[in-house]
């Protein structure tokens, strides 16, 4: 009796398992394709992010350099004014 039940279970389960293996394989291929597409998109997006960060750094550098030059100009003018004031005394 046990052998007959085992054979019946095998005849019922084997086709179901074969169909599940095919379905799992197809799902795995679809997930792989989606992952590749997403990784390509993320790579392209990262290029734009790097470019944007570089642009922001360059803009900040220009701004700081401008402020530094302006401060140096103010210091130089104050020095020149103090030199003129001292020489007049």
C-alpha positions in Angstrom: 0.0 0.0 0.0 2.8 2.4 0.8 4.5 1.7 -2.5 1.3 2.4 -4.4 0.8 5.7 -2.6 4.4 6.7 -3.3 4.0 6.0 -7.0 0.7 7.9 -7.2 2.3 10.9 -5.3 5.3 10.8 -7.8 3.0 10.7 -10.8 1.0 13.7 -9.4 4.0 15.7 -8.1 6.5 15.3 -10.9 4.5 17.2 -13.6 3.7 19.9 -11.0 7.4 20.2 -10.0 8.5 20.3 -13.7 6.1 23.2 -14.3 7.3 25.0 -11.2 10.9 24.6 -12.3 10.0 26.1 -15.7 8.1 29.0 -14.0 11.0 29.6 -11.6 13.5 29.7 -14.4 11.4 32.2 -16.4 11.0 34.4 -13.3 14.7 34.3 -12.6 15.5 35.4 -16.2 13.0 38.2 -16.0 14.5 39.4 -12.6 18.0 39.2 -14.2 16.9 41.4 -17.1 15.2 43.9 -14.8 18.3 44.1 -12.7 20.6 44.7 -15.7 18.3 47.5 -16.9 18.2 49.1 -13.5 22.0 48.9 -13.1 22.5 50.5 -16.5 20.1 53.3 -15.6 21.8 53.8 -12.2 25.2 54.0 -13.9 23.9 56.7 -16.3 22.3 58.6 -13.4 25.5 58.4 -11.4 27.4 60.1 -14.2 25.0 63.1 -14.0 25.3 63.2 -10.2 29.1 63.2 -10.4 28.9 66.0 -13.0 26.5 68.0 -10.8 28.7 67.6 -7.8 31.8 68.7 -9.8 29.9 71.7 -11.0 28.8 72.6 -7.5 32.4 72.3 -6.2 33.7 74.4 -9.0 31.1 77.1 -8.3 31.9 77.1 -4.6 35.6 77.3 -5.4 35.0 80.3 -7.6 32.8 82.0 -5.0 35.4 81.4 -2.2 38.2 82.6 -4.5 36.2 85.8 -5.3 35.5 86.4 -1.6 39.2 85.9 -0.8 40.3 88.3 -3.5 37.7 90.9 -2.3 39.0 90.5 1.3 42.6 90.9 0.1 41.6 94.0 -1.9 40.0 95.5 1.2 43.0 94.6 3.4 45.3 96.2 0.8 43.2 99.3 0.6 43.1 99.6 4.4 46.9 99.2 4.4 47.4 101.8 1.8 45.1 104.2 3.7 46.9 103.6 6.9 50.3 104.1 5.2 49.0 107.4 3.8 47.7 108.5 7.2 50.9 107.6 8.9 53.1 109.4 6.3 50.9 112.6 6.7 51.4 112.6 10.4 
